[in-house]
């Protein structure tokens, strides 16, 4: 039975995710240069240091996700988007819709 649903625009999903990740990094105080922007005149108490450390860990995770999105956009341009990097099988559309930057089919994602 053919589906009446419009095809999924993976480029748009990736670009939306890219924008959201960049916004989250900006909200954390990480500027274009990738470093944390903070007031150098603020007292560097242990709590500020701990919060800065937590922000840096979160920013690192966001940056990794942003890098994955950039790689996915490159795969889209190169014609290899949507194929598992381990086995070459097409990744299910539901998985790509939920995780547009997915690199592996569900079987190989569970193994890594």
Beta strands, then each sheet from edge to edge (+ up, - down):
end
